[in-house]
Amino acid sequence: MNSITIQPAASVRGDIVVPGDKSISHRSIMLGAIATGVTTVRGFLRGEDNMSTMHAFRAMGVDIADDGETIQITGMGLHGLKEPGDVLDCGNSGTTIRLITGLLSGQSFFSVVTGDQYLRKRPMKRVVEPLSLMGARIAGRNNGTLAPLAINGGSLKGISYRSPVSSAQIKSSIMLAGLYADGETNVTEPSLSRDHSERMFRHFGASVETNGRGVTVRGGVELTAQEVTVPGDISSAAFFIVAALITPNSELLIKNVGVNPTRTGVIDILQAMGGDIQLVDPREVSGEPVADILVRSSRLKGTNISGSVVPRAIDEFPVICVAAARAEGVTTIRDARELRVKETDRITAMAVNLKRLGITVTETEDGMDIAGSEQLLGAAVDSCGDHRIAMSMSIAALVASSAITVADIGCVATSFPTFFPLLEKVALK
C-alpha cells in the first residue's frame, strides 16, 4: 500500500490499546541477549525497527523465540555474543544502529552495521566520537560519520563524557559500551533525555547511578535475565490523543500506556494548549510508570514550546504540529534542531505539508511558528519516508474540509503496523 486517502471524521470515540513501547522493546532484546538466563518479554512491539534489532542479535548467535504472545531470549552473558557472518542490517532504525554500535564496541570481534537509504544519511559521529574516546576502533563513510560502520571492539576504558545534545540514543550507546569498559563511564546531558536505559539496566542488575542530568555505569557487572512487560508506546498514543483533542464530540480512552516522566512532554505541551487529558489508574510495571489516558475534544490555544520539555517530546513533534495547526493563535517551537536529523528533516517536512493544508508556517533554524486555523484544506501530502510524518498527516485529515491523501505510507510499519486499522475503528464518519 503506497498511499492512503482519509476522509474527515465526525468524532473519535472508543477504547483502544496501542502497541508496545518501541524504545523499551529494543532494550529488552539487547539486555536480554547479554544477560545470563532466559528473559521473557510480553507486549513486545513487532514493528520493523524492533525486528531489525531482533535479527541482528540472532545473527550473533542469540536464541530468540517468538510464539506471537511472548518473546523468550536465551541470554549469552556479557561476553557470549558471536562474530556475525555478514553485515548487520539495522533497516530504518536509528535506535538499533546507534545502540548496537555501543554494544559492539565492547566485543572482541569485528562487525559491520548498516541500514536503509534513510539511515545511511543520519549522523553517526555523535556516537562514534565518544566510543572512540573509550578505545573503540570505528571506521565508516565520510570519516566515520555515516553508515556503514566497521567496528573493531574490545579493550574499552571508562570515560566522563559531556554530550553536546540531549539524546537517549547517544547516552544509551555509551552506557552499553560502559558495561564492557574498565572502571566507570559517565554521561552528562544538557537536559535529561528519556531514561528507559537507566531503568532497564537496573532491572537486569547493572550497576547504575543517576545524578541530575548524569548517569554512571560500572563496567564488568554481569546481568541477570528478567521478566519484562512492555507498556503501550506514548509516541504511538500521541497520534490518537491529538485526534481526540482536535476532532469535535470526541472521547477516547487509551489503555495501558507508558507514562515515564522523561517521555510525557507531549502531554504537558497539549495540556498547556488547553487539552483535556487525564491519567487514570497510574501504576508501575517492570520498573516503568503506566496509566490509562482519557482524552476529550478541546479548544486548543497556541503556546510557546522550548527548553527542557523538547527532548521529553522529541518524537511527538510532528503530531504536536498538527495540534498547533488547529489551535487558536500562534504556536512557537524552538530548541528543536534535533528534528532536522530524524528519519527526515521533520521541521521542513511538516512545514511543507501543513502549508499544503492552507496553514501559515514559518521555519526557523531550530523550530517553526505555526499559525492555527479553524480550516484545514484537503490535499495530497508526502510522508518523505518518515513514519511519524505519515501518521501525523493522517490525523490532520480527520478535521480537514475534504479528504487528504498521504503518499509513501509503507514506512508506518516501522513503528505502528496496526495504525490504520485502529484509526478506522475510532474515527466515526
C-alpha positions in Angstrom: 0.0 0.0 0.0 1.8 3.1 -1.3 -0.7 5.8 -0.3 -4.0 6.2 1.6 -6.9 8.6 1.3 -8.5 9.5 4.6 -11.9 11.2 4.9 -12.8 13.8 7.6 -14.4 12.3 10.8 -17.4 13.4 12.8 -15.8 12.2 16.1 -13.2 10.0 17.6 -14.6 7.6 20.2 -13.9 4.3 21.9 -11.3 2.4 24.0 -8.1 1.3 22.4 -4.7 -0.3 23.2 -1.6 0.9 21.3 1.3 -1.4 20.5 4.2 -1.8 23.0 6.8 0.9 23.5 9.4 0.8 20.8 12.3 2.1 23.0 11.7 -0.5 25.7 11.2 -3.3 23.2 14.6 -2.5 21.6 16.3 -2.5 25.0 14.7 -5.7 26.2 16.3 -7.6 23.3 19.7 -6.0 23.8 20.0 -6.6 27.5 18.3 -10.0 27.4 20.9 -11.1 24.9 23.8 -10.2 27.1 22.3 -11.4 30.4 22.6 -14.8 31.9 19.4 -16.9 31.8 16.2 -16.7 29.8 14.4 -13.3 29.6 10.7 -13.3 28.8 9.2 -10.2 27.2 5.5 -9.5 27.0 3.9 -6.7 24.9 6.9 -6.6 22.6 6.4 -4.3 19.6 6.7 -6.3 16.4 7.4 -3.3 14.2 10.1 -3.3 11.6 12.6 -1.3 13.7 12.4 -3.8 16.6 12.6 -6.7 14.3 15.8 -5.3 12.9 17.2 -5.4 16.5 16.0 -9.0 16.9 17.5 -10.1 13.6 20.9 -8.5 14.5 21.2 -10.4 17.7 20.1 -13.7 16.2 22.9 -13.1 13.7 25.3 -13.0 16.7 24.1 -16.4 17.9 21.4 -15.4 20.3 18.4 -17.8 20.5 15.2 -15.7 20.4 11.9 -17.5 20.3 8.6 -15.7 19.4 5.3 -17.5 19.9 3.3 -14.5 18.9 2.5 -13.7 22.6 5.8 -13.6 24.3 9.5 -13.3 23.3 12.0 -15.6 25.0 15.7 -14.6 24.8 18.3 -17.1 25.9 21.0 -14.8 27.1 24.7 -15.5 26.4 26.2 -13.3 29.1 28.3 -10.2 28.6 30.9 -12.0 26.5 29.0 -14.7 24.8 28.0 -13.0 21.5 29.5 -14.5 18.3 31.0 -12.6 15.4 28.3 -12.2 12.8 29.0 -13.8 9.4 27.5 -10.9 7.5 26.8 -7.2 7.7 24.2 -6.4 10.4 21.3 -4.6 8.7 19.5 -2.1 11.0 16.9 -1.2 8.5 15.4 2.2 9.2 16.2 2.1 12.9 18.4 4.8 14.4 18.0 3.2 17.8 19.2 -0.1 16.6 22.3 1.2 14.8 23.4 3.7 17.5 22.8 1.4 20.5 24.3 -1.7 18.9 27.4 0.3 17.8 28.0 0.9 21.5 27.5 -2.7 22.5 29.6 -4.0 19.6 32.4 -1.6 20.7 32.8 -3.8 23.7 33.1 -7.1 21.8 36.3 -8.9 20.9 35.3 -9.4 17.3 34.8 -7.5 14.0 31.4 -6.3 12.9 29.8 -4.0 10.3 26.5 -2.2 10.7 24.4 -0.5 8.1 20.8 0.4 7.3 18.4 1.6 4.6 18.9 4.7 2.3 17.4 7.0 5.0 19.5 5.6 7.9 22.7 5.8 5.9 22.1 9.6 5.7 21.8 10.0 9.5 24.7 11.4 11.6 26.8 8.7 13.4 29.6 10.9 14.6 27.6 11.6 17.7 28.2 8.0 18.9 31.4 7.3 17.0 33.3 10.1 18.7 32.6 9.1 22.4 33.0 5.4 21.6 36.4 6.2 20.0 37.4 8.0 23.2 36.7 4.8 25.1 39.1 2.9 22.8 36.8 1.5 20.1 38.1 1.5 16.5 35.3 2.5 14.2 35.5 3.3 10.5 32.8 4.5 8.2 31.8 6.6 5.3 32.6 10.3 5.4 35.4 9.9 8.0 33.3 7.6 10.2 30.3 10.0 10.4 27.9 7.9 8.2 27.0 4.2 8.0 28.1 1.6 7.1 30.3 1.5 10.1 33.0 -1.1 10.6 33.7 -1.8 14.3 36.8 -3.4 15.9 35.8 -3.7 19.5 37.3 -4.6 22.9 39.7 -3.2 25.5 37.5 -0.2 26.4 38.2 2.2 29.2 35.6 4.3 31.1 35.3 8.0 30.3 33.4 11.0 31.5 31.5 12.4 28.5 29.5 15.6 28.3 27.1 15.1 25.4 26.5 18.3 23.3 22.9 17.3 22.8 20.2 15.6 24.9 19.8 12.2 23.2 18.8 8.9 24.7 20.4 7.1 21.7 23.8 8.8 22.4 23.5 8.2 26.2 22.4 4.6 25.8 25.2 3.7 23.2 27.8 4.9 25.7 26.1 3.1 28.6 26.1 -0.2 26.7 29.8 0.3 25.9 30.3 1.1 29.6 29.2 -2.4 30.6 32.4 -3.6 28.9 34.8 -0.8 30.0 37.4 -0.8 32.7 36.2 1.4 35.6 33.2 3.8 35.4 31.6 5.5 32.5 29.7 8.7 33.0 27.5 10.6 30.6 26.0 14.1 31.2 23.4 15.8 29.0 22.3 19.4 28.6 18.9 18.2 29.8 17.6 14.8 30.8 16.6 12.6 27.8 14.3 9.5 28.2 15.7 7.2 30.9 14.5 3.8 29.7 18.0 2.5 29.6 18.7 3.5 33.2 15.6 1.8 34.4 16.2 -1.4 32.4 19.9 -1.6 33.3 18.8 -1.6 36.9 16.1 -4.2 36.2 18.7 -6.5 34.8 21.1 -5.9 37.7 23.7 -3.5 36.2 25.5 -1.0 38.4 23.9 2.3 37.5 23.8 5.6 39.4 22.0 8.7 38.3 22.6 12.2 39.4 20.5 15.0 37.9 21.4 15.1 34.2 24.2 12.5 34.5 24.4 8.7 34.6 27.3 6.5 35.7 27.7 2.8 34.7 30.3 0.5 36.3 31.9 -2.0 33.8 32.2 -5.8 34.2 29.0 -6.4 36.2 27.1 -9.5 34.9 23.4 -9.0 34.0 20.7 -11.5 35.1 17.7 -12.4 32.9 14.4 -10.9 33.8 10.6 -10.8 33.1 9.8 -7.6 31.1 6.3 -6.3 30.4 6.3 -3.6 27.8 3.7 -0.9 28.2 1.9 0.9 25.3 4.1 3.4 23.5 3.2 7.0 24.3 4.7 8.1 21.0 2.0 5.9 19.3 -0.7 7.0 21.7 0.2 10.7 20.9 -1.4 10.4 17.4 -4.7 9.3 19.0 -4.5 11.8 21.8 -4.3 14.6 19.2 -7.0 13.0 17.1 -9.4 13.1 20.0 -8.4 16.6 21.1 -8.9 18.3 17.6 -12.0 16.3 16.4 -15.3 17.6 17.8 -17.5 15.5 20.1 -14.7 13.1 20.9 -13.9 10.9 23.9 -11.2 8.3 23.8 -9.6 6.0 26.4 -6.2 4.7 25.6 -5.3 1.8 27.9 -2.0 0.7 29.4 0.3 3.5 28.2 3.8 4.1 29.5 3.9 7.5 31.2 7.6 7.7 32.0 8.1 11.4 33.0 11.0 11.7 30.6 8.5 10.9 27.8 5.4 12.8 28.8 6.4 16.1 27.4 3.7 15.7 24.7 1.0 15.6 27.5 2.5 18.6 29.2 2.5 20.6 25.9 -1.0 19.6 24.9 -2.4 20.3 28.4 -0.7 23.7 28.2 -2.6 24.3 25.0 -5.9 23.6 26.8 -6.2 19.8 26.1 -8.5 17.8 28.3 -6.2 14.9 29.1 -6.4 12.8 32.3 -4.2 10.0 33.5 -6.3 7.2 35.0 -5.2 4.4 37.4 -1.5 5.2 37.5 0.7 2.2 38.3 4.2 0.7 37.8 5.0 -2.3 35.6 8.6 -3.7 35.2 10.0 -0.5 36.6 8.1 1.8 34.3 5.1 4.1 35.2 1.9 3.2 33.3 -1.6 4.7 33.2 -4.7 4.8 31.1 -5.2 8.1 29.2 -8.6 9.6 28.9 -8.9 12.4 26.2 -11.8 14.6 25.3 -12.1 17.1 22.4 -10.9 20.6 23.4 -10.4 24.1 22.1 -6.7 24.4 21.9 -4.7 27.6 22.1 -1.2 28.4 20.7 1.7 28.1 23.1 5.5 28.6 23.3 7.5 25.3 23.3 11.2 25.4 24.1 13.8 24.3 26.7 13.8 21.1 28.7 10.4 19.9 27.5 11.7 19.5 24.0 13.8 16.3 24.5 10.8 14.9 26.5 8.6 15.2 23.4 11.1 15.0 20.6 9.4 12.1 18.7 5.9 13.6 19.1 6.6 16.9 17.4 5.1 16.0 14.0 1.7 15.4 15.6 2.1 18.3 18.0 2.4 20.4 14.8 -1.0 19.1 13.7 -2.5 20.1 17.1 -0.9 23.6 16.6 -2.4 23.8 13.2 -5.9 23.6 14.8 -5.1 25.8 17.8 -6.2 29.4 18.2 -3.2 31.8 17.7 0.4 31.0 17.0 2.5 28.1 18.4 6.2 28.8 18.6 8.7 25.9 18.6 12.3 26.4 19.4 15.4 24.4 20.7 14.2 21.5 18.4 17.2 21.4 16.0 17.3 17.6 16.6 14.2 17.3 14.4 16.3 18.0 11.4 18.3 14.8 11.8 15.5 12.3 12.3 14.2 9.9 9.7 13.8 13.0 7.6 14.2 16.8 8.3 10.9 16.9 10.3 10.9 20.7 10.5 10.9 21.1 6.8 8.7 18.1 6.1 5.9 19.3 8.5 6.2 22.9 7.3 5.8 21.8 3.6 2.9 19.5 4.4 1.0 21.9 6.6 1.3 24.7 4.0 -0.4 22.3 1.6 -3.3 22.3 4.0 -3.5 26.1 4.0 -1.7 26.6 7.3 0.8 29.5 7.6 4.2 28.1 8.8 7.5 29.9 9.2 10.6 27.8 9.6 13.5 28.7 11.9 16.9 27.0 12.3 15.7 25.2 15.4 11.9 25.1 15.0 8.9 26.8 13.5 6.0 29.2 14.0 2.6 27.7 13.2 -0.5 30.0 12.9 -3.5 27.8 13.8 -6.7 27.8 11.8 -10.3 26.5 12.1 -10.0 25.3 8.5 -7.6 22.7 7.1 -7.8 22.1 3.4 -7.9 18.7 1.8 -4.8 18.0 -0.2 -2.1 15.5 -1.3 0.8 15.3 1.1 4.0 13.2 1.3 5.4 11.3 4.3 9.0 11.7 2.9 9.5 8.1 4.0 9.0 9.1 7.7 6.5 7.0 9.7 5.7 9.9 12.1 5.0 12.3 9.3 2.7 9.8 7.6 0.7 9.2 10.8 0.6 12.9 11.7 -0.8 13.9 8.3 -3.4 11.1 8.6 -4.6 12.6 11.9 -4.8 16.1 10.2 -7.2 14.5 7.6 -9.8 13.9 10.4 -10.5 17.7 10.6 -9.8 18.8 7.0 -12.5 20.2 4.8 -12.1 17.3 2.4 -10.1 14.1 2.1 -6.3 14.1 2.5 -4.2 11.6 0.5 -0.9 10.6 2.2 1.8 9.2 -0.1 4.5 6.7 0.9 2.9 5.1 3.9 4.8 1.8 3.9 7.1 3.4 6.5 4.4 3.3 9.1 5.2 -0.4 9.6 8.5 0.5 11.3 6.8 1.6 14.5 3.0 1.1 14.3 1.8 -1.7 12.0 -1.8 -1.5 13.2 -2.2 2.3 12.9 -4.6 2.5 10.0 -7.0 -0.3 11.2 -7.0 1.3 14.6 -7.7 4.8 13.2 -10.6 3.4 11.1 -12.0 1.8 14.2 -12.2 5.0 16.3 -12.7 7.7 13.6 -16.5 7.8 13.2 -17.9 9.3 10.0 
